[in-house]
């Protein structure tokens, strides 16, 4: 069998234009400055001044109701007393140190949160809903924090409920005479779109859809990091998961137990890119600035994220932390909506983006450069960014450009209607034919709305595109140009997930509008898109044209998955589906923030799946190894798939890759395969991969392997020192001067 590199980039769905962070309609004659979020204060939010307001968990999402501790709706038994302080919600809280003292709230809704103090002197309480013990509050923390979420109950039936909290008097072993404080409740009636039922189970041997688990933080970015875990990253907002006294915007998801552990990010990771280094480190780069002007306390983090480099080192045991040191480890220039691709030497290329957020990219915000991590001394730049004309030609729709490293080491790039092959060693661009039919967003789905139209002229009801485009990146293929096919329905913001058998699952997204929130006419809540597409479709690239798309047997979802949705293949072979948050901050209004996880199981997950042993921990290039198949008897075909499951965000699956390795059956034993590692680092760049064995088209469970020697990429300390010496952390509202000019 020969090597086959599946051209997954032809099917990666991406929306590169018309992203926005505004919450109000922009006037065409407005003379107001254009801050990073184009935002306005949310109702009831007090303006923060230069980070003087701490980012606290208490928040009332749109569609929810806050009930203060002093409300007549809250009843206390003797033992609770009222305290007054400006640091408390509404200026008061109730506190008790008397065991068995009780607080009762009767409410209507499907979820309830309780806020209070946590400290070394606070203890526990038993939580009853309608007479049933459902949770235990533990308000102990090493430090004193106000306005902390001490209880979060979701998934209740939307009905009248009685919540009762009984202070137990128990706490940390070192605490004597603990307290329990009640500052406020937030209750939320679940809206219709949150209450949709799952479809009925399908017939045996077909697809299956389930809901299990919650992400804790809105799933704007997703990456599988081990056989058992995935990392989820969000922007700075009021997620229900907390860490170190503030809402978390990162979480480690256990793929087997469907549990979560918060991760403590330092900088605002909104709209960052991600990729892997050759030593297995996950990089998360760029993001959003600290924002305090014209917006609320929801909109800022502790550190400017525009030049941040966040590192998650290999953590197969589940003991994971994200490492940041913003003043020493950073990018040369700000990058919001940048793309990242793995290179054959184990480093990564960081591509484009914007100097700051806004409605869409333009010549004043565009960052038309690439840089590398670690920094390289290339083309006389010595660690500084390198200008790319492609990123100038593709304005205004060139955020999150599609990037894919080719087997010869060059990089395919696509944005707006243009595509090139970039030789990063020679710094040359080979222009490809323009993407047909004026569809400016590709490669499956998107929009043909003119990227020069202002937001106030665009409607959420304008139909998306159903076009898919393919091109073979050979000399003859480039000459022949793009082949156009059409999905059964239009789709904006879809995800495209490559399966081990080479088929592509297209899911999530909407039929109309554009990506982003808070900009266009006829918004649904804050969403710029409307008419969610609930039905997934499967694309078979080997089927005859006209028969490649099918939804047969695939159950539709009941959850709208719009802006900031994600989906990824997992080691088990199931597809993890999460996210959707077309809002400035957490919301429970129509098309609100979605934390529920869905699992789509292809038919092969119900079949007898091959089991294999013998895979080495490191796959050498061109080196052979032997796989044993203890549960396999007679078979017709065998394939070994080496996959990068991708860093997923905004419909872009960075680095998603499928390579079928050369393999053959050992003649003396049909249960043994001789397999060869990829022939070159261009075919599969060094670093982590997942190995699936397919017997007669049925894939095994995937196992993580390291391609290459597991060492880190080359480090040029002189280039690093020069980059740090000649660049600075740039102000949040002003592009860097001179840092992107040709030298």
C-alpha positions as CSV (number, residue, x, y, z in Angstrom):
1,X,0.0,0.0,0.0
2,X,1.3,3.5,-0.8
3,X,1.2,6.7,1.2
4,X,-1.9,8.8,0.8
5,X,-2.3,12.3,2.1
6,X,-5.9,13.2,2.3
7,X,-6.3,16.8,1.2
8,X,-8.3,17.7,4.3
9,X,-7.8,21.4,3.8
10,X,-10.2,21.3,0.8
11,X,-13.0,20.6,3.2
12,X,-12.0,22.7,6.2
13,X,-14.9,25.1,6.7
14,X,-14.0,28.6,7.5
15,X,-15.6,32.0,7.7
16,X,-13.0,34.8,7.3
17,X,-15.0,37.9,7.0
18,X,-17.5,40.0,8.8
19,X,-16.5,39.0,12.3
20,X,-17.4,41.6,14.9
21,X,-17.5,42.1,18.6
22,X,-20.0,45.0,18.6
23,X,-23.1,44.9,20.7
24,X,-24.8,47.9,19.2
25,X,-25.6,48.9,15.7
26,X,-23.0,51.2,14.3
27,X,-24.2,54.5,12.8
28,X,-22.7,55.2,9.4
29,X,-22.1,58.8,10.5
30,X,-20.7,57.9,13.9
31,X,-17.6,59.9,15.0
32,X,-17.0,57.8,18.1
33,X,-13.6,56.0,18.4
34,X,-13.4,52.4,17.4
35,X,-12.4,50.5,20.6
36,X,-11.4,46.9,20.5
37,X,-14.9,45.6,21.1
38,X,-17.0,48.4,19.5
39,X,-19.2,47.8,22.6
40,X,-21.5,49.4,25.0
41,X,-22.4,48.7,28.6
42,X,-24.7,45.8,29.3
43,X,-27.7,46.6,31.5
44,X,-26.7,46.7,35.2
45,X,-23.0,46.6,34.6
46,X,-20.7,49.2,36.1
47,X,-17.9,50.6,34.0
48,X,-14.5,49.4,35.0
49,X,-11.6,51.9,35.1
50,X,-8.2,50.6,34.2
51,X,-8.6,47.2,35.7
52,X,-9.6,48.5,39.1
53,X,-12.7,46.4,39.1
54,X,-11.9,42.8,39.8
55,X,-13.3,40.2,37.4
56,X,-15.8,38.4,39.7
57,X,-18.1,35.4,39.0
58,X,-21.3,37.2,39.8
59,X,-23.1,38.1,36.7
60,X,-26.7,38.1,35.4
61,X,-26.9,36.7,31.9
62,X,-29.5,38.0,29.5
63,X,-32.7,35.9,30.1
64,X,-31.9,35.3,33.8
65,X,-33.0,37.1,37.0
66,X,-31.1,38.1,40.0
67,X,-32.6,37.7,43.5
68,X,-30.7,39.5,46.2
69,X,-30.2,38.0,49.6
70,X,-32.4,40.8,51.1
71,X,-35.3,39.9,48.8
72,X,-38.6,38.8,50.5
73,X,-38.4,35.8,48.2
74,X,-35.6,34.4,50.3
75,X,-36.4,32.9,53.8
76,X,-33.9,32.4,56.6
77,X,-34.1,30.4,59.8
78,X,-32.7,31.8,63.0
79,X,-28.9,31.8,62.9
80,X,-28.5,33.9,59.7
81,X,-27.8,37.6,60.2
82,X,-27.5,40.4,57.7
83,X,-24.3,42.2,57.0
84,X,-23.7,45.4,55.1
85,X,-20.7,46.2,52.9
86,X,-20.1,47.8,49.5
87,X,-18.2,44.7,48.4
88,X,-21.4,42.6,48.6
89,X,-24.0,42.3,45.8
90,X,-26.6,45.0,46.5
91,X,-24.6,46.0,49.6
92,X,-25.8,43.2,51.8
93,X,-25.2,39.5,52.5
94,X,-26.7,37.0,55.1
95,X,-24.2,34.9,57.1
96,X,-24.5,32.2,59.7
97,X,-22.1,30.2,61.9
98,X,-25.0,28.1,63.4
99,X,-25.1,24.5,62.2
100,X,-28.5,23.4,60.8
101,X,-29.5,27.0,59.9
102,X,-31.4,27.1,56.7
103,X,-32.0,29.4,53.7
104,X,-35.0,28.7,51.4
105,X,-35.7,30.1,47.9
106,X,-38.8,29.3,45.8
107,X,-38.3,30.0,42.1
108,X,-39.4,29.2,38.6
109,X,-36.8,28.2,36.1
110,X,-34.5,25.5,34.9
111,X,-31.3,26.6,36.6
112,X,-30.1,28.4,39.7
113,X,-26.9,29.8,41.0
114,X,-26.0,31.0,44.5
115,X,-23.3,33.5,45.3
116,X,-21.5,34.3,48.5
117,X,-18.1,34.6,50.2
118,X,-15.4,32.0,50.2
119,X,-12.5,32.1,52.6
120,X,-10.4,30.0,55.0
121,X,-13.2,30.4,57.5
122,X,-16.2,29.3,55.4
123,X,-17.7,25.8,55.4
124,X,-20.2,23.5,53.8
125,X,-24.0,23.3,53.2
126,X,-26.3,20.6,51.9
127,X,-28.4,21.6,48.9
128,X,-31.9,20.2,48.5
129,X,-34.2,20.8,45.5
130,X,-37.8,19.8,46.0
131,X,-36.8,17.8,49.0
132,X,-34.0,15.8,47.3
133,X,-30.3,16.2,48.2
134,X,-28.6,17.3,45.0
135,X,-25.3,18.9,45.9
136,X,-23.0,20.0,48.7
137,X,-21.7,23.6,48.9
138,X,-18.1,24.0,50.0
139,X,-17.2,27.6,50.5
140,X,-13.7,27.0,51.8
141,X,-10.9,28.7,49.9
142,X,-7.3,29.6,50.9
143,X,-8.1,33.3,50.4
144,X,-11.1,35.6,51.0
145,X,-13.1,36.2,47.9
146,X,-16.4,38.1,47.6
147,X,-19.2,37.5,45.1
148,X,-18.2,33.9,44.4
149,X,-20.4,31.3,42.8
150,X,-20.8,28.7,45.5
151,X,-23.6,26.7,43.8
152,X,-24.5,26.0,40.1
153,X,-27.4,23.8,39.4
154,X,-28.3,23.4,35.7
155,X,-30.5,21.0,33.7
156,X,-33.5,21.3,36.0
157,X,-37.0,20.9,34.6
158,X,-38.4,24.4,33.7
159,X,-40.9,24.5,36.6
160,X,-41.5,25.8,40.1
161,X,-38.9,24.6,42.5
162,X,-38.0,24.9,46.2
163,X,-34.3,25.3,46.9
164,X,-33.2,24.8,50.5
165,X,-29.6,25.1,51.7
166,X,-28.8,23.7,55.2
167,X,-25.5,24.8,56.8
168,X,-23.8,21.7,58.1
169,X,-21.1,23.4,60.2
170,X,-18.5,21.2,58.5
171,X,-15.4,22.6,56.8
172,X,-11.7,22.1,56.2
173,X,-10.0,20.2,59.0
174,X,-8.1,23.3,60.1
175,X,-11.2,25.4,60.4
176,X,-13.2,25.8,63.7
177,X,-16.5,27.5,63.8
178,X,-17.0,28.0,60.1
179,X,-19.5,30.4,58.4
180,X,-21.8,30.2,55.4
181,X,-22.8,33.4,53.6
182,X,-25.5,34.0,51.0
183,X,-25.1,37.1,48.8
184,X,-27.5,36.6,45.9
185,X,-29.2,34.0,43.6
186,X,-29.5,34.0,39.9
187,X,-32.2,31.9,38.3
188,X,-32.9,31.3,34.6
189,X,-35.9,30.0,32.8
190,X,-34.6,27.8,30.0
191,X,-35.7,29.0,26.6
192,X,-37.3,26.8,24.0
193,X,-34.1,26.2,22.0
194,X,-32.3,25.0,25.2
195,X,-35.1,22.5,25.9
196,X,-35.3,20.6,22.6
197,X,-35.4,16.9,23.0
198,X,-32.9,14.5,21.4
199,X,-34.2,12.7,18.4
200,X,-35.5,9.1,19.0
201,X,-32.8,6.4,18.9
202,X,-32.0,5.3,15.3
203,X,-31.8,1.7,14.1
204,X,-28.9,-0.5,15.1
205,X,-25.9,0.0,12.9
206,X,-26.7,3.6,12.1
207,X,-25.5,6.9,13.6
208,X,-26.3,7.7,17.2
209,X,-26.5,11.1,19.0
210,X,-26.3,11.6,22.7
211,X,-25.8,14.5,25.2
212,X,-23.5,14.0,28.1
213,X,-21.2,16.4,29.9
214,X,-20.9,20.2,30.1
215,X,-17.8,22.2,29.2
216,X,-17.9,24.7,32.1
217,X,-16.4,27.4,29.9
218,X,-17.9,28.3,26.5
219,X,-16.1,26.1,23.9
220,X,-14.7,28.7,21.5
221,X,-11.4,26.6,21.0
222,X,-11.0,22.9,21.3
223,X,-8.0,20.5,21.0
224,X,-7.7,16.9,21.9
225,X,-4.4,16.7,23.9
226,X,-4.2,13.1,25.0
227,X,-6.0,9.8,24.7
228,X,-8.3,10.9,27.5
229,X,-8.4,14.7,27.6
230,X,-9.3,17.7,25.5
231,X,-8.6,21.3,26.2
232,X,-11.3,23.9,25.9
233,X,-10.5,27.6,25.8
234,X,-12.9,30.6,25.8
235,X,-12.7,34.4,25.9
236,X,-12.8,36.3,29.2
237,X,-16.4,36.1,30.3
238,X,-18.6,35.0,33.1
239,X,-18.5,31.2,32.7
240,X,-20.1,29.0,35.4
241,X,-16.7,27.3,36.1
242,X,-14.5,29.3,38.5
243,X,-10.8,29.2,39.5
244,X,-8.8,31.3,41.9
245,X,-11.7,33.6,42.7
246,X,-12.6,34.5,39.1
247,X,-14.5,32.8,36.3
248,X,-12.4,30.4,34.3
249,X,-12.0,30.7,30.6
250,X,-10.1,27.4,30.1
251,X,-10.9,23.8,31.1
252,X,-9.5,20.3,30.8
253,X,-12.3,17.9,29.7
254,X,-12.1,14.2,30.6
255,X,-13.3,12.4,27.5
256,X,-14.0,9.2,29.4
257,X,-15.6,10.5,32.5
258,X,-17.2,13.7,31.0
259,X,-15.8,15.8,33.9
260,X,-14.0,19.1,33.8
261,X,-11.1,20.7,35.6
262,X,-10.6,24.5,35.4
263,X,-7.4,25.9,33.9
264,X,-6.1,29.3,35.0
265,X,-5.2,31.4,32.0
266,X,-3.6,34.8,32.6
267,X,-4.4,36.6,29.4
268,X,-7.4,37.2,27.3
269,X,-7.4,34.3,24.8
270,X,-10.3,35.6,22.7
271,X,-9.8,34.6,19.0
272,X,-6.4,33.0,19.4
273,X,-4.8,30.4,17.2
274,X,-3.2,27.1,18.1
275,X,-0.9,24.3,17.0
276,X,1.7,21.8,18.2
277,X,5.4,21.9,18.5
278,X,7.5,18.8,17.8
279,X,8.0,18.0,21.5
280,X,4.2,17.8,22.1
281,X,3.7,21.3,23.5
282,X,0.4,22.9,22.5
283,X,0.8,26.5,21.6
284,X,-2.1,29.0,21.9
285,X,-1.1,32.4,20.5
286,X,-2.6,35.8,20.2
287,X,-6.0,36.9,21.5
288,X,-7.7,40.1,22.7
289,X,-6.5,43.1,24.6
290,X,-7.5,44.2,28.1
291,X,-10.7,46.2,27.4
292,X,-12.0,48.7,29.9
293,X,-13.3,51.6,27.8
294,X,-17.0,51.8,26.8
295,X,-17.6,48.2,27.9
296,X,-18.3,46.5,31.2
297,X,-16.3,44.5,33.5
298,X,-17.1,41.4,31.4
299,X,-14.7,42.6,28.8
300,X,-11.3,42.5,30.2
301,X,-8.7,40.0,31.5
302,X,-5.7,40.4,33.7
303,X,-3.2,40.7,30.8
304,X,-3.4,41.9,27.2
305,X,-3.7,38.7,25.1
306,X,-2.8,40.1,21.7
307,X,0.8,39.0,21.8
308,X,0.5,36.2,24.3
309,X,2.0,32.8,23.9
310,X,0.3,30.2,26.1
311,X,1.9,26.8,26.5
312,X,0.3,23.5,27.5
313,X,3.1,21.0,27.9
314,X,2.3,17.2,27.3
315,X,0.0,16.1,30.1
316,X,-1.2,12.6,29.3
317,X,-1.8,12.0,33.1
318,X,-4.4,14.8,33.2
319,X,-2.2,17.0,35.4
320,X,-2.3,20.0,33.1
321,X,-1.6,23.7,33.4
322,X,-1.3,26.5,30.9
323,X,2.0,28.3,31.3
324,X,2.3,32.0,30.5
325,X,4.9,34.6,31.1
326,X,3.6,37.6,29.1
327,X,6.6,39.9,29.5
328,X,9.2,37.4,28.4
329,X,7.4,34.9,26.2
330,X,5.4,36.7,23.6
331,X,4.8,37.4,19.9
332,X,6.5,40.2,18.1
333,X,3.3,41.8,17.1
334,X,-0.4,41.8,18.1
335,X,-2.5,39.1,16.4
336,X,-6.3,38.8,16.7
337,X,-7.7,36.0,14.5
338,X,-4.4,34.5,13.5
339,X,-3.8,31.1,12.0
340,X,-1.0,28.6,13.0
341,X,0.4,25.7,11.0
342,X,3.0,23.0,11.9
343,X,6.2,23.0,9.9
344,X,8.6,20.2,9.0
345,X,11.3,21.3,11.4
346,X,8.9,21.1,14.4
347,X,8.3,24.8,14.7
348,X,5.1,26.6,13.7
349,X,4.2,29.5,11.4
350,X,1.9,32.2,12.8
351,X,-0.1,33.9,10.0
352,X,-1.8,37.2,9.8
353,X,-4.6,38.5,12.0
354,X,-5.5,42.0,13.1
355,X,-3.7,44.4,15.4
356,X,-6.9,44.8,17.4
357,X,-10.5,43.6,17.2
358,X,-13.3,45.3,15.3
359,X,-16.0,44.8,12.7
360,X,-13.7,43.2,10.2
361,X,-10.1,43.6,9.1
362,X,-9.0,46.7,7.1
363,X,-5.8,48.4,6.1
364,X,-5.5,50.3,9.4
365,X,-5.9,47.1,11.6
366,X,-4.4,44.5,9.2
367,X,-1.3,42.6,10.3
368,X,0.0,41.5,6.9
369,X,2.9,39.4,8.3
370,X,4.0,36.0,9.4
371,X,6.3,35.1,12.3
372,X,7.5,31.8,13.7
373,X,7.7,30.1,17.0
374,X,10.4,29.8,18.1
375,X,11.5,32.9,16.2
376,X,13.7,32.3,13.2
377,X,16.4,34.3,11.4
378,X,14.9,34.2,7.9
379,X,15.2,36.6,4.9
380,X,17.2,39.2,6.9
381,X,14.5,39.7,9.6
382,X,16.3,37.9,12.5
383,X,13.2,37.0,14.5
384,X,11.0,39.9,13.3
385,X,7.8,39.5,11.3
386,X,8.0,38.9,7.5
387,X,5.6,40.8,5.2
388,X,3.3,38.8,3.0
389,X,1.6,40.5,0.1
390,X,-1.2,37.8,0.1
391,X,-2.4,39.3,3.4
392,X,-2.7,42.7,1.8
393,X,-4.4,41.6,-1.4
394,X,-7.1,39.6,0.6
395,X,-8.5,42.6,2.6
396,X,-11.0,42.9,4.0
397,X,-11.8,39.3,4.5
398,X,-8.6,37.6,5.6
399,X,-8.9,36.9,9.3
400,X,-8.1,33.3,10.3
401,X,-6.7,32.5,6.9
402,X,-6.8,28.8,6.0
403,X,-3.3,27.3,6.2
404,X,-2.1,23.8,5.4
405,X,1.5,22.5,5.2
406,X,2.0,20.5,2.0
407,X,4.2,17.4,1.7
408,X,7.0,19.4,0.0
409,X,7.1,21.7,3.0
410,X,5.4,24.7,1.4
411,X,2.2,26.1,2.8
412,X,-1.2,26.4,1.1
413,X,-3.0,29.6,2.2
414,X,-6.5,30.8,1.4
415,X,-8.5,33.8,2.3
416,X,-11.3,35.9,0.8
417,X,-11.4,34.7,-2.9
418,X,-7.6,34.1,-3.2
419,X,-5.3,31.2,-2.6
420,X,-1.5,30.7,-2.8
421,X,1.2,28.3,-2.2
422,X,3.8,30.0,0.0
423,X,7.5,28.8,0.1
424,X,8.6,30.0,3.5
425,X,12.2,29.1,2.9
426,X,12.4,31.3,-0.3
427,X,9.7,33.8,0.7
428,X,7.9,33.4,-2.6
429,X,4.2,33.2,-3.4
430,X,2.6,31.0,-6.1
431,X,-0.8,32.4,-6.9
432,X,-3.5,29.9,-7.5
433,X,-6.7,30.5,-9.6
434,X,-9.3,32.5,-7.7
435,X,-12.0,30.7,-5.9
436,X,-15.1,30.6,-8.2
437,X,-18.4,32.3,-8.1
438,X,-17.3,35.2,-6.0
439,X,-17.8,33.2,-2.8
440,X,-15.5,35.0,-0.4
441,X,-15.6,32.4,2.3
442,X,-14.5,28.9,1.8
443,X,-14.0,26.1,1.4
444,X,-17.4,24.6,2.2
445,X,-20.2,27.1,2.9
446,X,-19.7,30.7,3.8
447,X,-21.1,33.9,2.4
448,X,-21.0,35.8,-0.9
449,X,-21.8,39.1,0.8
450,X,-19.6,42.0,-0.4
451,X,-16.9,42.5,2.2
452,X,-17.1,46.3,1.7
453,X,-20.7,46.6,2.8
454,X,-21.2,48.2,6.2
455,X,-22.9,46.2,9.0
456,X,-26.0,48.3,9.1
457,X,-26.9,47.3,5.5
458,X,-26.5,43.5,6.1
459,X,-29.3,41.3,7.4
460,X,-29.3,38.1,9.3
461,X,-31.8,36.7,6.8
462,X,-29.4,36.9,3.8
463,X,-28.9,33.4,2.5
464,X,-25.5,31.7,3.0
465,X,-23.7,29.8,0.3
466,X,-23.9,26.0,-0.3
467,X,-20.8,25.9,-2.4
468,X,-17.8,23.6,-1.8
469,X,-14.6,24.0,-3.8
470,X,-11.8,21.6,-4.5
471,X,-8.5,21.9,-6.2
472,X,-5.6,19.4,-6.8
473,X,-2.3,21.1,-5.8
474,X,-0.3,19.5,-8.6
475,X,0.9,21.3,-11.7
476,X,-2.0,19.8,-13.8
477,X,-4.5,20.3,-11.0
478,X,-3.7,24.0,-10.6
479,X,-4.0,24.4,-14.3
480,X,-7.5,22.8,-14.2
481,X,-8.5,25.1,-11.4
482,X,-11.3,24.6,-8.8
483,X,-14.0,22.1,-9.0
484,X,-17.3,23.2,-7.5
485,X,-19.9,21.1,-5.7
486,X,-23.0,22.0,-3.7
487,X,-24.1,21.0,-0.3
488,X,-27.8,20.1,0.2
489,X,-28.4,23.3,2.2
490,X,-26.5,26.6,2.5
491,X,-24.3,26.9,5.6
492,X,-22.4,29.7,7.3
493,X,-19.9,28.8,10.1
494,X,-19.9,25.0,9.6
495,X,-17.3,22.7,11.1
496,X,-15.8,19.9,8.9
497,X,-14.5,16.9,10.8
498,X,-12.3,14.4,9.0
499,X,-13.0,10.8,9.9
500,X,-10.4,8.0,9.9
501,X,-12.0,6.5,6.7
502,X,-11.4,9.7,4.8
503,X,-15.0,10.9,4.8
504,X,-15.8,14.4,6.0
505,X,-18.6,15.2,8.4
506,X,-20.0,18.7,8.0
507,X,-22.1,20.0,10.9
508,X,-23.0,23.1,12.9
509,X,-23.7,26.6,11.5
510,X,-26.7,28.5,10.1
511,X,-28.5,29.0,6.8
512,X,-28.4,32.7,6.7
513,X,-26.6,35.8,8.0
514,X,-22.9,36.1,8.8
515,X,-20.5,35.2,11.6
516,X,-20.2,37.3,14.7
517,X,-22.7,39.2,16.9
518,X,-24.1,42.6,17.6
519,X,-23.8,44.1,14.1
520,X,-26.4,43.3,11.5
521,X,-30.1,44.0,11.0
522,X,-32.7,41.4,12.2
523,X,-30.4,39.8,14.7
524,X,-31.6,36.8,16.7
525,X,-30.7,37.9,20.2
526,X,-27.2,39.2,19.5
527,X,-26.4,36.6,16.8
528,X,-25.6,37.9,13.3
529,X,-26.8,34.6,11.9
530,X,-30.2,33.0,11.9
531,X,-31.9,29.7,10.9
532,X,-29.6,27.2,12.5
533,X,-28.8,24.0,10.6
534,X,-29.5,21.0,12.8
535,X,-28.8,18.3,10.3
536,X,-25.2,17.0,9.8
537,X,-24.1,15.8,6.4
538,X,-21.4,13.3,5.4
539,X,-19.2,14.0,2.4
540,X,-17.6,11.0,0.6
541,X,-14.8,12.3,-1.7
542,X,-14.6,8.9,-3.5
543,X,-18.3,8.8,-4.5
544,X,-19.4,10.0,-7.9
545,X,-20.1,13.7,-8.2
546,X,-23.7,14.4,-7.4
547,X,-23.7,11.5,-4.9
548,X,-21.1,12.7,-2.4
549,X,-23.4,14.3,0.2
550,X,-25.7,12.3,2.4
551,X,-27.5,12.6,5.7
552,X,-28.9,9.1,5.7
553,X,-29.2,7.7,9.2
554,X,-27.6,10.8,10.8
555,X,-29.9,12.1,13.6
556,X,-30.3,15.9,13.7
557,X,-29.2,17.9,16.7
558,X,-31.7,19.9,18.8
559,X,-29.1,22.5,19.8
560,X,-28.3,25.6,17.7
561,X,-24.6,25.7,17.1
562,X,-23.7,29.1,15.7
563,X,-20.8,31.5,16.3
564,X,-18.1,30.0,18.6
565,X,-19.1,26.4,18.0
566,X,-16.6,23.5,17.7
567,X,-16.5,19.9,16.8
568,X,-13.7,17.4,16.8
569,X,-13.0,13.7,16.2
570,X,-11.9,12.1,19.5
571,X,-9.7,9.0,20.1
572,X,-12.8,6.8,20.6
573,X,-13.9,7.7,17.0
574,X,-16.9,9.7,18.2
575,X,-17.3,13.3,17.3
576,X,-17.4,15.8,20.2
577,X,-19.7,18.7,19.5
578,X,-19.7,21.8,21.8
579,X,-20.0,25.5,22.0
580,X,-22.1,28.3,20.5
581,X,-22.0,31.8,22.0
582,X,-22.9,34.7,19.6
583,X,-22.9,37.1,22.5
584,X,-20.7,39.7,24.1
585,X,-20.8,37.7,27.4
586,X,-22.7,34.7,28.8
587,X,-26.4,34.8,27.8
588,X,-29.4,32.6,28.4
589,X,-31.5,34.5,25.8
590,X,-32.3,33.1,22.4
591,X,-29.2,31.6,20.9
592,X,-27.6,31.9,24.3
593,X,-24.3,30.6,25.6
594,X,-24.2,26.8,25.2
595,X,-22.3,24.5,27.6
596,X,-23.9,21.2,26.8
597,X,-21.8,18.6,24.9
598,X,-23.2,16.3,22.2
599,X,-21.6,13.1,21.0
600,X,-22.2,11.9,17.5
601,X,-21.3,8.2,17.0
602,X,-20.7,7.0,13.4
603,X,-22.0,3.5,12.6
604,X,-18.4,2.0,12.9
605,X,-18.5,2.7,16.7
606,X,-21.2,0.0,17.0
607,X,-19.3,-2.6,14.9
608,X,-16.7,-5.0,16.0
609,X,-13.6,-2.8,16.0
610,X,-10.1,-4.0,15.6
611,X,-7.7,-3.9,18.5
612,X,-4.0,-3.4,18.0
613,X,-0.9,-3.6,20.0
614,X,2.8,-2.9,19.3
615,X,2.7,0.8,18.3
616,X,6.0,2.5,19.4
617,X,5.9,5.6,21.5
618,X,7.8,7.4,18.8
619,X,7.3,6.9,15.1
620,X,10.6,7.4,13.1
621,X,10.4,8.7,9.6
622,X,10.5,5.7,7.2
623,X,11.1,3.3,10.1
624,X,9.1,0.1,10.2
625,X,7.2,-1.3,13.1
626,X,4.9,-4.3,13.6
627,X,1.3,-4.1,14.8
628,X,-0.5,-7.1,16.2
629,X,-4.3,-7.5,15.7
630,X,-5.4,-10.0,18.4
631,X,-9.2,-9.9,17.6
632,X,-9.0,-9.9,13.8
633,X,-9.4,-13.0,11.7
634,X,-9.9,-12.9,8.0
635,X,-10.1,-9.5,6.3
636,X,-10.0,-7.9,2.9
637,X,-8.2,-4.6,3.5
638,X,-6.1,-3.0,6.1
639,X,-5.2,0.7,6.5
640,X,-3.2,2.6,9.1
641,X,-4.3,6.2,9.5
642,X,-2.1,8.8,11.1
643,X,-4.2,11.9,12.1
644,X,-3.8,15.4,13.5
645,X,-7.2,16.0,15.0
646,X,-6.7,19.7,14.7
647,X,-6.9,22.9,16.8
648,X,-10.5,23.9,16.3
649,X,-11.9,27.4,16.4
650,X,-14.3,29.5,14.4
651,X,-15.0,26.7,11.9
652,X,-11.2,26.4,11.1
653,X,-9.6,23.1,12.0
654,X,-5.9,24.2,12.1
655,X,-3.5,21.4,11.1
656,X,-6.3,18.8,10.7
657,X,-4.5,16.1,8.7
658,X,-4.9,12.5,7.6
659,X,-2.1,10.4,6.3
660,X,-2.5,6.7,5.4
661,X,0.8,5.0,6.2
662,X,2.4,2.3,4.0
663,X,1.6,-1.1,5.4
664,X,1.5,-4.7,4.4
665,X,0.3,-8.0,5.9
666,X,3.1,-10.2,7.3
667,X,2.7,-13.4,5.2
668,X,3.1,-15.9,8.1
669,X,0.5,-14.3,10.3
670,X,-2.5,-12.5,8.9
671,X,-3.0,-10.8,12.3
672,X,0.3,-8.9,12.0
673,X,0.9,-5.7,9.9
674,X,4.2,-4.3,9.0
675,X,3.8,-0.5,9.0
676,X,6.2,2.3,8.0
677,X,6.4,5.7,9.5
678,X,5.8,8.7,7.2
679,X,8.5,9.1,4.6
680,X,9.2,12.7,5.4
681,X,8.5,15.5,7.9
682,X,6.6,17.3,5.1
683,X,4.2,14.4,4.9
684,X,3.5,14.6,8.6
685,X,5.4,17.3,10.7
686,X,7.1,16.1,13.9
687,X,5.0,16.1,17.0
688,X,1.8,14.4,18.3
689,X,-0.5,12.3,16.2
690,X,-3.3,9.7,16.7
691,X,-3.0,6.3,15.1
692,X,-6.1,4.4,13.9
693,X,-6.0,1.0,12.3
694,X,-8.8,0.3,9.8
695,X,-9.8,-3.3,9.0
696,X,-12.3,-3.5,6.1
697,X,-13.0,0.1,6.7
698,X,-13.8,-0.2,10.4
699,X,-11.4,2.0,12.5
700,X,-9.9,1.0,15.9
701,X,-9.8,3.4,18.8
702,X,-7.0,5.9,18.2
703,X,-3.9,6.0,20.3
704,X,-1.6,9.0,20.7
705,X,1.9,8.6,19.3
706,X,4.9,11.0,18.7
707,X,6.1,11.4,15.2
708,X,9.9,12.1,15.1
709,X,12.3,12.0,18.0
710,X,10.1,14.0,20.4
711,X,12.7,16.8,20.7
712,X,11.8,20.4,20.6
713,X,12.2,22.6,17.4
714,X,15.5,24.4,16.7
715,X,16.0,27.4,18.9
716,X,17.8,30.5,17.6
717,X,18.5,32.5,20.7
718,X,19.9,35.4,18.8
719,X,16.7,35.7,16.8
720,X,14.7,35.6,20.1
721,X,16.8,38.2,21.7
722,X,16.6,40.5,18.7
723,X,12.8,40.1,18.5
724,X,12.4,41.0,22.2
725,X,14.8,43.9,21.9
726,X,13.2,45.5,18.8
727,X,9.6,45.0,19.6
728,X,7.4,45.9,22.6
729,X,4.0,45.0,24.0
730,X,1.7,47.2,21.9
731,X,-1.0,49.5,23.2
732,X,-4.4,47.9,22.9
733,X,-5.9,50.5,20.5
734,X,-2.9,51.5,18.3
735,X,-1.1,49.3,15.7
736,X,2.6,49.0,16.1
737,X,4.7,51.5,14.1
738,X,7.4,50.1,11.9
739,X,7.3,46.6,13.2
740,X,5.9,45.2,9.9
741,X,7.8,47.2,7.4
742,X,10.2,45.6,5.0
743,X,13.8,45.7,6.1
